[in-house]
Amino acid sequence: MKAVRIERYGNEEVVELAEVERPKPGENQVLVKVKAAAVNPVDWKIRDGLGEMFGLKLPLILGCEVAGTVEMAGSGVRVGLAVRRAGRALKILQRAMRFMVISARTVAVMPSM
């Protein structure tokens, strides 16, 4: 699947569209099928080099705010549940353009509208 990622730190010229593997959840994690995502100032700060200061390993797929449905889950989380996740960009485990692996403790159920 496709994802927007960086293989080195720098300005907007380092951002590329790349083919990546679908992430796989581990114990106490959920795989969220992304329906909506946001780019925040922390994403471009990480791209500019803040990620290196925090020891993030390249290549990186940026983005930390997401809403979607649980596609795969461990115990305690229902598959198909609408969830959201925001903040703590450095704590997200694996991400890709269409799917994201997140700690089950850090997702919140989306309110119905």
Biopython code that builds the backbone (N, CA, C, O; Angstrom):
import numpy as np
from Bio.PDB.StructureBuilder import StructureBuilder

atoms = [
    (1, "MET", "N", (0.827, -1.169, 0.000)),
    (1, "MET", "CA", (0.000, 0.000, 0.000)),
    (1, "MET", "C", (0.880, 1.244, 0.000)),
    (1, "MET", "O", (2.068, 1.168, 0.312)),
    (2, "LYS", "N", (0.307, 2.372, -0.345)),
    (2, "LYS", "CA", (1.050, 3.621, -0.444)),
    (2, "LYS", "C", (1.029, 4.379, 0.877)),
    (2, "LYS", "O", (0.052, 4.320, 1.624)),
    (3, "ALA", "N", (2.118, 5.090, 1.154)),
    (3, "ALA", "CA", (2.204, 5.950, 2.328)),
    (3, "ALA", "C", (3.142, 7.111, 2.012)),
    (3, "ALA", "O", (4.064, 6.982, 1.207)),
    (4, "VAL", "N", (2.893, 8.225, 2.648)),
    (4, "VAL", "CA", (3.776, 9.374, 2.520)),
    (4, "VAL", "C", (4.818, 9.257, 3.620)),
    (4, "VAL", "O", (4.468, 9.133, 4.794)),
    (5, "ARG", "N", (6.091, 9.294, 3.255)),
    (5, "ARG", "CA", (7.137, 9.080, 4.249)),
    (5, "ARG", "C", (8.370, 9.915, 3.938)),
    (5, "ARG", "O", (8.483, 10.539, 2.883)),
    (6, "ILE", "N", (9.294, 9.903, 4.904)),
    (6, "ILE", "CA", (10.597, 10.538, 4.707)),
    (6, "ILE", "C", (11.671, 9.494, 4.968)),
    (6, "ILE", "O", (11.519, 8.639, 5.841)),
    (7, "GLU", "N", (12.760, 9.571, 4.204)),
    (7, "GLU", "CA", (13.906, 8.684, 4.403)),
    (7, "GLU", "C", (15.100, 9.442, 4.956)),
    (7, "GLU", "O", (16.115, 8.842, 5.311)),
    (8, "ARG", "N", (14.975, 10.778, 5.031)),
    (8, "ARG", "CA", (15.994, 11.629, 5.634)),
    (8, "ARG", "C", (15.285, 12.879, 6.146)),
    (8, "ARG", "O", (14.170, 13.186, 5.722)),
    (9, "TYR", "N", (15.923, 13.581, 7.039)),
    (9, "TYR", "CA", (15.346, 14.800, 7.582)),
    (9, "TYR", "C", (15.643, 15.965, 6.654)),
    (9, "TYR", "O", (16.668, 15.989, 5.973)),
    (10, "GLY", "N", (14.724, 16.938, 6.636)),
    (10, "GLY", "CA", (14.928, 18.112, 5.786)),
    (10, "GLY", "C", (13.630, 18.861, 5.564)),
    (10, "GLY", "O", (12.694, 18.755, 6.357)),
    (11, "ASN", "N", (13.582, 19.621, 4.475)),
    (11, "ASN", "CA", (12.387, 20.412, 4.165)),
    (11, "ASN", "C", (11.358, 19.554, 3.417)),
    (11, "ASN", "O", (11.473, 18.329, 3.372)),
    (12, "GLU", "N", (10.358, 20.213, 2.835)),
    (12, "GLU", "CA", (9.272, 19.477, 2.169)),
    (12, "GLU", "C", (9.757, 18.626, 0.997)),
    (12, "GLU", "O", (9.032, 17.737, 0.551)),
    (13, "GLU", "N", (10.953, 18.875, 0.493)),
    (13, "GLU", "CA", (11.470, 18.091, -0.628)),
    (13, "GLU", "C", (11.820, 16.654, -0.253)),
    (13, "GLU", "O", (11.984, 15.822, -1.146)),
    (14, "VAL", "N", (11.940, 16.333, 1.036)),
    (14, "VAL", "CA", (12.285, 14.970, 1.449)),
    (14, "VAL", "C", (11.055, 14.057, 1.553)),
    (14, "VAL", "O", (11.194, 12.848, 1.744)),
    (15, "VAL", "N", (9.858, 14.633, 1.428)),
    (15, "VAL", "CA", (8.615, 13.863, 1.532)),
    (15, "VAL", "C", (8.384, 13.120, 0.224)),
    (15, "VAL", "O", (8.493, 13.702, -0.855)),
    (16, "GLU", "N", (8.061, 11.811, 0.323)),
    (16, "GLU", "CA", (7.844, 11.003, -0.873)),
    (16, "GLU", "C", (6.675, 10.047, -0.678)),
    (16, "GLU", "O", (6.327, 9.692, 0.448)),
    (17, "LEU", "N", (6.080, 9.640, -1.783)),
    (17, "LEU", "CA", (5.037, 8.614, -1.775)),
    (17, "LEU", "C", (5.751, 7.283, -2.004)),
    (17, "LEU", "O", (6.456, 7.114, -2.999)),
    (18, "ALA", "N", (5.565, 6.336, -1.078)),
    (18, "ALA", "CA", (6.304, 5.075, -1.150)),
    (18, "ALA", "C", (5.370, 3.887, -0.933)),
    (18, "ALA", "O", (4.304, 4.014, -0.331)),
    (19, "GLU", "N", (5.788, 2.754, -1.428)),
    (19, "GLU", "CA", (5.074, 1.491, -1.205)),
    (19, "GLU", "C", (5.559, 0.918, 0.122)),
    (19, "GLU", "O", (6.762, 0.750, 0.321)),
    (20, "VAL", "N", (4.635, 0.618, 1.030)),
    (20, "VAL", "CA", (4.991, 0.077, 2.345)),
    (20, "VAL", "C", (4.107, -1.129, 2.660)),
    (20, "VAL", "O", (3.044, -1.311, 2.067)),
    (21, "GLU", "N", (4.566, -1.942, 3.598)),
    (21, "GLU", "CA", (3.769, -3.084, 4.040)),
    (21, "GLU", "C", (2.675, -2.618, 4.994)),
    (21, "GLU", "O", (2.843, -1.630, 5.709)),
    (22, "ARG", "N", (1.562, -3.331, 4.999)),
    (22, "ARG", "CA", (0.496, -3.042, 5.948)),
    (22, "ARG", "C", (1.002, -3.383, 7.353)),
    (22, "ARG", "O", (1.517, -4.480, 7.570)),
    (23, "PRO", "N", (0.863, -2.460, 8.309)),
    (23, "PRO", "CA", (1.368, -2.743, 9.656)),
    (23, "PRO", "C", (0.602, -3.878, 10.322)),
    (23, "PRO", "O", (-0.562, -4.124, 10.005)),
    (24, "LYS", "N", (1.265, -4.568, 11.251)),
    (24, "LYS", "CA", (0.649, -5.695, 11.969)),
    (24, "LYS", "C", (0.631, -5.388, 13.455)),
    (24, "LYS", "O", (1.661, -5.029, 14.026)),
    (25, "PRO", "N", (-0.535, -5.524, 14.093)),
    (25, "PRO", "CA", (-0.605, -5.241, 15.532)),
    (25, "PRO", "C", (-0.014, -6.367, 16.360)),
    (25, "PRO", "O", (-0.055, -7.534, 15.971)),
    (26, "GLY", "N", (0.537, -5.997, 17.507)),
    (26, "GLY", "CA", (1.043, -6.958, 18.470)),
    (26, "GLY", "C", (0.094, -7.028, 19.650)),
    (26, "GLY", "O", (-1.048, -6.578, 19.568)),
    (27, "GLU", "N", (0.567, -7.590, 20.739)),
    (27, "GLU", "CA", (-0.230, -7.713, 21.948)),
    (27, "GLU", "C", (-0.584, -6.322, 22.487)),
    (27, "GLU", "O", (0.259, -5.425, 22.494)),
    (28, "ASN", "N", (-1.823, -6.146, 22.934)),
    (28, "ASN", "CA", (-2.331, -4.880, 23.474)),
    (28, "ASN", "C", (-2.311, -3.743, 22.466)),
    (28, "ASN", "O", (-2.194, -2.575, 22.838)),
    (29, "GLN", "N", (-2.427, -4.087, 21.187)),
    (29, "GLN", "CA", (-2.464, -3.082, 20.135)),
    (29, "GLN", "C", (-3.672, -3.312, 19.251)),
    (29, "GLN", "O", (-4.238, -4.404, 19.216)),
    (30, "VAL", "N", (-4.059, -2.262, 18.537)),
    (30, "VAL", "CA", (-5.150, -2.378, 17.573)),
    (30, "VAL", "C", (-4.666, -1.904, 16.213)),
    (30, "VAL", "O", (-3.810, -1.024, 16.115)),
    (31, "LEU", "N", (-5.223, -2.498, 15.167)),
    (31, "LEU", "CA", (-4.995, -2.044, 13.808)),
    (31, "LEU", "C", (-6.215, -1.236, 13.411)),
    (31, "LEU", "O", (-7.322, -1.771, 13.351)),
    (32, "VAL", "N", (-6.024, 0.043, 13.140)),
    (32, "VAL", "CA", (-7.124, 0.935, 12.783)),
    (32, "VAL", "C", (-7.086, 1.189, 11.284)),
    (32, "VAL", "O", (-6.053, 1.570, 10.733)),
    (33, "LYS", "N", (-8.224, 0.975, 10.629)),
    (33, "LYS", "CA", (-8.375, 1.340, 9.226)),
    (33, "LYS", "C", (-8.715, 2.823, 9.201)),
    (33, "LYS", "O", (-9.770, 3.233, 9.684)),
    (34, "VAL", "N", (-7.832, 3.612, 8.644)),
    (34, "VAL", "CA", (-7.943, 5.070, 8.702)),
    (34, "VAL", "C", (-9.021, 5.573, 7.751)),
    (34, "VAL", "O", (-9.052, 5.223, 6.571)),
    (35, "LYS", "N", (-9.909, 6.410, 8.304)),
    (35, "LYS", "CA", (-10.933, 7.077, 7.492)),
    (35, "LYS", "C", (-10.602, 8.561, 7.341)),
    (35, "LYS", "O", (-10.932, 9.173, 6.325)),
    (36, "ALA", "N", (-9.953, 9.138, 8.349)),
    (36, "ALA", "CA", (-9.549, 10.550, 8.310)),
    (36, "ALA", "C", (-8.252, 10.701, 9.090)),
    (36, "ALA", "O", (-8.036, 10.020, 10.093)),
    (37, "ALA", "N", (-7.387, 11.602, 8.622)),
    (37, "ALA", "CA", (-6.119, 11.855, 9.297)),
    (37, "ALA", "C", (-5.793, 13.334, 9.184)),
    (37, "ALA", "O", (-6.315, 14.029, 8.313)),
    (38, "ALA", "N", (-4.933, 13.808, 10.064)),
    (38, "ALA", "CA", (-4.540, 15.220, 10.054)),
    (38, "ALA", "C", (-3.030, 15.348, 10.116)),
    (38, "ALA", "O", (-2.340, 14.489, 10.666)),
    (39, "VAL", "N", (-2.535, 16.418, 9.552)),
    (39, "VAL", "CA", (-1.122, 16.773, 9.647)),
    (39, "VAL", "C", (-1.051, 17.985, 10.569)),
    (39, "VAL", "O", (-1.816, 18.938, 10.421)),
    (40, "ASN", "N", (-0.136, 17.937, 11.510)),
    (40, "ASN", "CA", (0.014, 18.992, 12.504)),
    (40, "ASN", "C", (1.429, 19.546, 12.481)),
    (40, "ASN", "O", (2.317, 18.960, 11.861)),
    (41, "PRO", "N", (1.647, 20.680, 13.159)),
    (41, "PRO", "CA", (2.998, 21.239, 13.213)),
    (41, "PRO", "C", (4.048, 20.247, 13.715)),
    (41, "PRO", "O", (5.198, 20.300, 13.278)),
    (42, "VAL", "N", (3.678, 19.352, 14.616)),
    (42, "VAL", "CA", (4.669, 18.382, 15.096)),
    (42, "VAL", "C", (5.172, 17.494, 13.963)),
    (42, "VAL", "O", (6.323, 17.059, 13.986)),
    (43, "ASP", "N", (4.325, 17.222, 12.972)),
    (43, "ASP", "CA", (4.755, 16.388, 11.847)),
    (43, "ASP", "C", (5.858, 17.059, 11.048)),
    (43, "ASP", "O", (6.865, 16.420, 10.743)),
    (44, "TRP", "N", (5.697, 18.328, 10.701)),
    (44, "TRP", "CA", (6.763, 18.977, 9.939)),
    (44, "TRP", "C", (7.974, 19.283, 10.804)),
    (44, "TRP", "O", (9.086, 19.380, 10.285)),
    (45, "LYS", "N", (7.787, 19.437, 12.111)),
    (45, "LYS", "CA", (8.950, 19.616, 12.990)),
    (45, "LYS", "C", (9.767, 18.325, 13.063)),
    (45, "LYS", "O", (10.997, 18.359, 13.071)),
    (46, "ILE", "N", (9.071, 17.192, 13.116)),
    (46, "ILE", "CA", (9.764, 15.897, 13.076)),
    (46, "ILE", "C", (10.507, 15.764, 11.752)),
    (46, "ILE", "O", (11.666, 15.351, 11.724)),
    (47, "ARG", "N", (9.834, 16.115, 10.652)),
    (47, "ARG", "CA", (10.458, 16.055, 9.321)),
    (47, "ARG", "C", (11.691, 16.951, 9.244)),
    (47, "ARG", "O", (12.691, 16.590, 8.623)),
    (48, "ASP", "N", (11.615, 18.124, 9.879)),
    (48, "ASP", "CA", (12.738, 19.078, 9.854)),
    (48, "ASP", "C", (13.934, 18.619, 10.679)),
    (48, "ASP", "O", (15.021, 19.175, 10.521)),
    (49, "GLY", "N", (13.777, 17.617, 11.560)),
    (49, "GLY", "CA", (14.918, 17.115, 12.322)),
    (49, "GLY", "C", (14.643, 16.821, 13.781)),
    (49, "GLY", "O", (15.485, 16.226, 14.453)),
    (50, "LEU", "N", (13.476, 17.225, 14.296)),
    (50, "LEU", "CA", (13.142, 16.932, 15.691)),
    (50, "LEU", "C", (13.101, 15.427, 15.934)),
    (50, "LEU", "O", (13.435, 14.971, 17.028)),
    (51, "GLY", "N", (12.695, 14.649, 14.930)),
    (51, "GLY", "CA", (12.661, 13.195, 15.063)),
    (51, "GLY", "C", (14.018, 12.614, 15.390)),
    (51, "GLY", "O", (14.121, 11.659, 16.159)),
    (52, "GLU", "N", (15.054, 13.183, 14.812)),
    (52, "GLU", "CA", (16.416, 12.719, 15.084)),
    (52, "GLU", "C", (16.787, 12.972, 16.541)),
    (52, "GLU", "O", (17.433, 12.133, 17.169)),
    (53, "MET", "N", (16.382, 14.129, 17.089)),
    (53, "MET", "CA", (16.662, 14.447, 18.490)),
    (53, "MET", "C", (16.016, 13.440, 19.441)),
    (53, "MET", "O", (16.549, 13.159, 20.514)),
    (54, "PHE", "N", (14.851, 12.892, 19.032)),
    (54, "PHE", "CA", (14.134, 11.930, 19.861)),
    (54, "PHE", "C", (14.487, 10.481, 19.534)),
    (54, "PHE", "O", (13.909, 9.554, 20.101)),
    (55, "GLY", "N", (15.425, 10.292, 18.631)),
    (55, "GLY", "CA", (15.878, 8.944, 18.309)),
    (55, "GLY", "C", (14.951, 8.157, 17.407)),
    (55, "GLY", "O", (15.011, 6.928, 17.393)),
    (56, "LEU", "N", (14.089, 8.834, 16.651)),
    (56, "LEU", "CA", (13.206, 8.119, 15.724)),
    (56, "LEU", "C", (14.018, 7.560, 14.572)),
    (56, "LEU", "O", (14.909, 8.228, 14.048)),
    (57, "LYS", "N", (13.709, 6.340, 14.183)),
    (57, "LYS", "CA", (14.444, 5.646, 13.127)),
    (57, "LYS", "C", (13.814, 5.921, 11.765)),
    (57, "LYS", "O", (12.596, 5.844, 11.601)),
    (58, "LEU", "N", (14.652, 6.239, 10.808)),
    (58, "LEU", "CA", (14.198, 6.453, 9.432)),
    (58, "LEU", "C", (14.112, 5.126, 8.703)),
    (58, "LEU", "O", (14.867, 4.217, 9.048)),
    (59, "PRO", "N", (13.242, 4.954, 7.719)),
    (59, "PRO", "CA", (12.270, 5.922, 7.226)),
    (59, "PRO", "C", (11.107, 6.096, 8.198)),
    (59, "PRO", "O", (10.806, 5.205, 8.992)),
    (60, "LEU", "N", (10.456, 7.262, 8.121)),
    (60, "LEU", "CA", (9.324, 7.587, 8.983)),
    (60, "LEU", "C", (8.088, 7.899, 8.158)),
    (60, "LEU", "O", (8.167, 8.560, 7.123)),
    (61, "ILE", "N", (6.958, 7.420, 8.624)),
    (61, "ILE", "CA", (5.671, 7.817, 8.074)),
    (61, "ILE", "C", (5.078, 8.768, 9.101)),
    (61, "ILE", "O", (4.853, 8.391, 10.251)),
    (62, "LEU", "N", (4.826, 10.001, 8.681)),
    (62, "LEU", "CA", (4.372, 11.035, 9.597)),
    (62, "LEU", "C", (2.864, 10.974, 9.798)),
    (62, "LEU", "O", (2.144, 10.363, 9.008)),
    (63, "GLY", "N", (2.396, 11.617, 10.869)),
    (63, "GLY", "CA", (0.967, 11.697, 11.151)),
    (63, "GLY", "C", (0.643, 11.060, 12.483)),
    (63, "GLY", "O", (1.097, 9.956, 12.783)),
    (64, "CYS", "N", (-0.155, 11.770, 13.293)),
    (64, "CYS", "CA", (-0.479, 11.224, 14.610)),
    (64, "CYS", "C", (-1.954, 11.366, 14.965)),
    (64, "CYS", "O", (-2.404, 10.767, 15.941)),
    (65, "GLU", "N", (-2.712, 12.137, 14.205)),
    (65, "GLU", "CA", (-4.143, 12.238, 14.468)),
    (65, "GLU", "C", (-4.880, 11.405, 13.437)),
    (65, "GLU", "O", (-4.647, 11.520, 12.234)),
    (66, "VAL", "N", (-5.775, 10.564, 13.935)),
    (66, "VAL", "CA", (-6.451, 9.637, 13.037)),
    (66, "VAL", "C", (-7.823, 9.281, 13.586)),
    (66, "VAL", "O", (-8.038, 9.254, 14.798)),
    (67, "ALA", "N", (-8.738, 9.009, 12.678)),
    (67, "ALA", "CA", (-10.048, 8.463, 13.035)),
    (67, "ALA", "C", (-10.336, 7.325, 12.068)),
    (67, "ALA", "O", (-10.015, 7.407, 10.883)),
    (68, "GLY", "N", (-10.944, 6.264, 12.586)),
    (68, "GLY", "CA", (-11.237, 5.125, 11.737)),
    (68, "GLY", "C", (-11.919, 4.015, 12.504)),
    (68, "GLY", "O", (-12.502, 4.243, 13.564)),
    (69, "THR", "N", (-11.843, 2.822, 11.969)),
    (69, "THR", "CA", (-12.477, 1.672, 12.611)),
    (69, "THR", "C", (-11.425, 0.612, 12.926)),
    (69, "THR", "O", (-10.439, 0.446, 12.208)),
    (70, "VAL", "N", (-11.670, -0.095, 14.023)),
    (70, "VAL", "CA", (-10.754, -1.156, 14.437)),
    (70, "VAL", "C", (-10.911, -2.327, 13.482)),
    (70, "VAL", "O", (-11.997, -2.887, 13.331)),
    (71, "GLU", "N", (-9.817, -2.683, 12.848)),
    (71, "GLU", "CA", (-9.794, -3.776, 11.876)),
    (71, "GLU", "C", (-9.352, -5.085, 12.528)),
    (71, "GLU", "O", (-9.852, -6.157, 12.186)),
    (72, "MET", "N", (-8.403, -4.989, 13.478)),
    (72, "MET", "CA", (-7.869, -6.135, 14.206)),
    (72, "MET", "C", (-7.568, -5.678, 15.613)),
    (72, "MET", "O", (-7.104, -4.558, 15.825)),
    (73, "ALA", "N", (-7.833, -6.556, 16.592)),
    (73, "ALA", "CA", (-7.612, -6.134, 17.979)),
    (73, "ALA", "C", (-7.319, -7.317, 18.874)),
    (73, "ALA", "O", (-7.687, -8.457, 18.591)),
    (74, "GLY", "N", (-6.635, -7.000, 19.976)),
    (74, "GLY", "CA", (-6.427, -7.983, 21.026)),
    (74, "GLY", "C", (-7.640, -8.005, 21.936)),
    (74, "GLY", "O", (-8.724, -7.579, 21.539)),
    (75, "SER", "N", (-7.469, -8.487, 23.121)),
    (75, "SER", "CA", (-8.599, -8.592, 24.039)),
    (75, "SER", "C", (-9.078, -7.224, 24.496)),
    (75, "SER", "O", (-8.278, -6.301, 24.649)),
    (76, "GLY", "N", (-10.372, -7.092, 24.712)),
    (76, "GLY", "CA", (-10.951, -5.888, 25.272)),
    (76, "GLY", "C", (-11.358, -4.823, 24.279)),
    (76, "GLY", "O", (-11.968, -3.830, 24.678)),
    (77, "VAL", "N", (-11.049, -4.984, 23.001)),
    (77, "VAL", "CA", (-11.440, -4.003, 21.996)),
    (77, "VAL", "C", (-12.216, -4.728, 20.902)),
    (77, "VAL", "O", (-11.768, -5.746, 20.374)),
    (78, "ARG", "N", (-13.377, -4.193, 20.573)),
    (78, "ARG", "CA", (-14.256, -4.818, 19.586)),
    (78, "ARG", "C", (-13.857, -4.428, 18.166)),
    (78, "ARG", "O", (-13.696, -3.242, 17.877)),
    (79, "VAL", "N", (-13.699, -5.391, 17.291)),
    (79, "VAL", "CA", (-13.449, -5.133, 15.875)),
    (79, "VAL", "C", (-14.664, -4.419, 15.308)),
    (79, "VAL", "O", (-15.799, -4.781, 15.619)),
    (80, "GLY", "N", (-14.436, -3.405, 14.474)),
    (80, "GLY", "CA", (-15.515, -2.636, 13.874)),
    (80, "GLY", "C", (-15.860, -1.379, 14.655)),
    (80, "GLY", "O", (-16.643, -0.554, 14.184)),
    (81, "LEU", "N", (-15.288, -1.224, 15.838)),
    (81, "LEU", "CA", (-15.552, -0.068, 16.683)),
    (81, "LEU", "C", (-14.948, 1.187, 16.056)),
    (81, "LEU", "O", (-13.800, 1.164, 15.611)),
    (82, "ALA", "N", (-15.719, 2.293, 16.016)),
    (82, "ALA", "CA", (-15.208, 3.571, 15.503)),
    (82, "ALA", "C", (-14.379, 4.231, 16.597)),
    (82, "ALA", "O", (-14.865, 4.439, 17.709)),
    (83, "VAL", "N", (-13.124, 4.562, 16.283)),
    (83, "VAL", "CA", (-12.207, 5.112, 17.277)),
    (83, "VAL", "C", (-11.471, 6.325, 16.715)),
    (83, "VAL", "O", (-11.462, 6.580, 15.511)),
    (84, "ARG", "N", (-10.852, 7.064, 17.646)),
    (84, "ARG", "CA", (-9.994, 8.182, 17.253)),
    (84, "ARG", "C", (-8.718, 8.129, 18.082)),
    (84, "ARG", "O", (-8.663, 7.485, 19.129)),
    (85, "ARG", "N", (-7.702, 8.814, 17.595)),
    (85, "ARG", "CA", (-6.426, 8.880, 18.294)),
    (85, "ARG", "C", (-5.779, 10.206, 17.948)),
    (85, "ARG", "O", (-5.677, 10.554, 16.771)),
    (86, "ALA", "N", (-5.342, 10.949, 18.945)),
    (86, "ALA", "CA", (-4.676, 12.228, 18.711)),
    (86, "ALA", "C", (-3.564, 12.412, 19.725)),
    (86, "ALA", "O", (-3.629, 11.890, 20.838)),
    (87, "GLY", "N", (-2.554, 13.150, 19.335)),
    (87, "GLY", "CA", (-1.485, 13.505, 20.248)),
    (87, "GLY", "C", (-0.438, 12.427, 20.414)),
    (87, "GLY", "O", (-0.544, 11.340, 19.846)),
    (88, "ARG", "N", (0.583, 12.748, 21.208)),
    (88, "ARG", "CA", (1.691, 11.840, 21.497)),
    (88, "ARG", "C", (2.260, 11.198, 20.242)),
    (88, "ARG", "O", (2.343, 9.974, 20.140)),
    (89, "ALA", "N", (2.645, 12.022, 19.304)),
    (89, "ALA", "CA", (3.137, 11.531, 18.011)),
    (89, "ALA", "C", (4.259, 10.521, 18.150)),
    (89, "ALA", "O", (4.363, 9.598, 17.343)),
    (90, "LEU", "N", (5.091, 10.680, 19.150)),
    (90, "LEU", "CA", (6.247, 9.799, 19.274)),
    (90, "LEU", "C", (5.880, 8.437, 19.831)),
    (90, "LEU", "O", (6.716, 7.533, 19.832)),
    (91, "LYS", "N", (4.648, 8.263, 20.307)),
    (91, "LYS", "CA", (4.222, 6.998, 20.904)),
    (91, "LYS", "C", (3.502, 6.085, 19.914)),
    (91, "LYS", "O", (3.246, 4.925, 20.236)),
    (92, "ILE", "N", (3.171, 6.570, 18.732)),
    (92, "ILE", "CA", (2.477, 5.724, 17.763)),
    (92, "ILE", "C", (3.456, 4.688, 17.234)),
    (92, "ILE", "O", (4.596, 5.014, 16.901)),
    (93, "LEU", "N", (3.015, 3.458, 17.159)),
    (93, "LEU", "CA", (3.922, 2.340, 16.925)),
    (93, "LEU", "C", (4.256, 2.127, 15.458)),
    (93, "LEU", "O", (5.430, 2.102, 15.089)),
    (94, "GLN", "N", (3.272, 1.977, 14.644)),
    (94, "GLN", "CA", (3.484, 1.790, 13.212)),
    (94, "GLN", "C", (2.383, 2.564, 12.514)),
    (94, "GLN", "O", (1.246, 2.592, 12.984)),
    (95, "ARG", "N", (2.701, 3.170, 11.431)),
    (95, "ARG", "CA", (1.671, 3.900, 10.719)),
    (95, "ARG", "C", (1.854, 3.747, 9.221)),
    (95, "ARG", "O", (2.958, 3.508, 8.730)),
    (96, "ALA", "N", (0.791, 3.885, 8.534)),
    (96, "ALA", "CA", (0.791, 3.871, 7.086)),
    (96, "ALA", "C", (-0.386, 4.721, 6.642)),
    (96, "ALA", "O", (-1.183, 5.165, 7.468)),
    (97, "MET", "N", (-0.494, 4.941, 5.381)),
    (97, "MET", "CA", (-1.514, 5.856, 4.905)),
    (97, "MET", "C", (-2.935, 5.342, 5.177)),
    (97, "MET", "O", (-3.807, 6.139, 5.522)),
    (98, "ARG", "N", (-3.184, 4.077, 5.037)),
    (98, "ARG", "CA", (-4.531, 3.521, 5.188)),
    (98, "ARG", "C", (-4.755, 2.799, 6.517)),
    (98, "ARG", "O", (-5.898, 2.636, 6.945)),
    (99, "PHE", "N", (-3.686, 2.368, 7.167)),
    (99, "PHE", "CA", (-3.792, 1.629, 8.420)),
    (99, "PHE", "C", (-2.772, 2.151, 9.419)),
    (99, "PHE", "O", (-1.702, 2.621, 9.035)),
    (100, "MET", "N", (-3.107, 2.066, 10.705)),
    (100, "MET", "CA", (-2.202, 2.505, 11.760)),
    (100, "MET", "C", (-2.301, 1.537, 12.930)),
    (100, "MET", "O", (-3.403, 1.149, 13.318)),
    (101, "VAL", "N", (-1.165, 1.142, 13.498)),
    (101, "VAL", "CA", (-1.145, 0.312, 14.702)),
    (101, "VAL", "C", (-0.957, 1.235, 15.894)),
    (101, "VAL", "O", (-0.038, 2.054, 15.929)),
    (102, "ILE", "N", (-1.849, 1.087, 16.876)),
    (102, "ILE", "CA", (-1.869, 1.967, 18.043)),
    (102, "ILE", "C", (-2.052, 1.119, 19.295)),
    (102, "ILE", "O", (-2.697, 0.071, 19.254)),
    (103, "SER", "N", (-1.487, 1.572, 20.398)),
    (103, "SER", "CA", (-1.724, 0.913, 21.677)),
    (103, "SER", "C", (-3.220, 0.968, 21.986)),
    (103, "SER", "O", (-3.841, 2.022, 21.851)),
    (104, "ALA", "N", (-3.789, -0.136, 22.391)),
    (104, "ALA", "CA", (-5.220, -0.195, 22.693)),
    (104, "ALA", "C", (-5.599, 0.775, 23.816)),
    (104, "ALA", "O", (-6.742, 1.226, 23.887)),
    (105, "ARG", "N", (-4.651, 1.093, 24.684)),
    (105, "ARG", "CA", (-4.931, 2.005, 25.798)),
    (105, "ARG", "C", (-5.083, 3.458, 25.357)),
    (105, "ARG", "O", (-5.624, 4.271, 26.107)),
    (106, "THR", "N", (-4.622, 3.795, 24.173)),
    (106, "THR", "CA", (-4.611, 5.192, 23.755)),
    (106, "THR", "C", (-5.666, 5.573, 22.733)),
    (106, "THR", "O", (-5.701, 6.720, 22.287)),
    (107, "VAL", "N", (-6.530, 4.636, 22.349)),
    (107, "VAL", "CA", (-7.611, 4.994, 21.440)),
    (107, "VAL", "C", (-8.862, 5.327, 22.248)),
    (107, "VAL", "O", (-9.044, 4.836, 23.361)),
    (108, "ALA", "N", (-9.711, 6.160, 21.678)),
    (108, "ALA", "CA", (-10.967, 6.537, 22.316)),
    (108, "ALA", "C", (-12.110, 6.225, 21.364)),
    (108, "ALA", "O", (-11.974, 6.376, 20.150)),
    (109, "VAL", "N", (-13.219, 5.797, 21.906)),
    (109, "VAL", "CA", (-14.402, 5.523, 21.080)),
    (109, "VAL", "C", (-14.930, 6.848, 20.572)),
    (109, "VAL", "O", (-15.037, 7.817, 21.324)),
    (110, "MET", "N", (-15.261, 6.884, 19.286)),
    (110, "MET", "CA", (-15.799, 8.104, 18.694)),
    (110, "MET", "C", (-17.259, 8.264, 19.099)),
    (110, "MET", "O", (-18.010, 7.289, 19.121)),
    (111, "PRO", "N", (-17.658, 9.481, 19.418)),
    (111, "PRO", "CA", (-19.068, 9.699, 19.750)),
    (111, "PRO", "C", (-19.928, 9.557, 18.488)),
    (111, "PRO", "O", (-19.478, 9.883, 17.389)),
    (112, "SER", "N", (-21.143, 9.077, 18.645)),
    (112, "SER", "CA", (-22.037, 8.987, 17.493)),
    (112, "SER", "C", (-22.659, 10.366, 17.253)),
    (112, "SER", "O", (-22.885, 11.135, 18.187)),
    (113, "MET", "N", (-22.919, 10.646, 16.018)),
    (113, "MET", "CA", (-23.483, 11.962, 15.669)),
    (113, "MET", "C", (-24.847, 11.810, 15.066)),
    (113, "MET", "O", (-25.479, 12.804, 14.709)),
]
sb = StructureBuilder()
sb.init_structure("model")
sb.init_model(0)
sb.init_chain("A")
sb.init_seg("    ")
for serial, (resi, resn, name, xyz) in enumerate(atoms, 1):
    if name == "N":
        sb.init_residue(resn, " ", resi, " ")
    sb.init_atom(name, np.array(xyz, "f"), 0.0, 1.0, " ", f" {name:<3s}", serial, name[0])
structure = sb.get_structure()
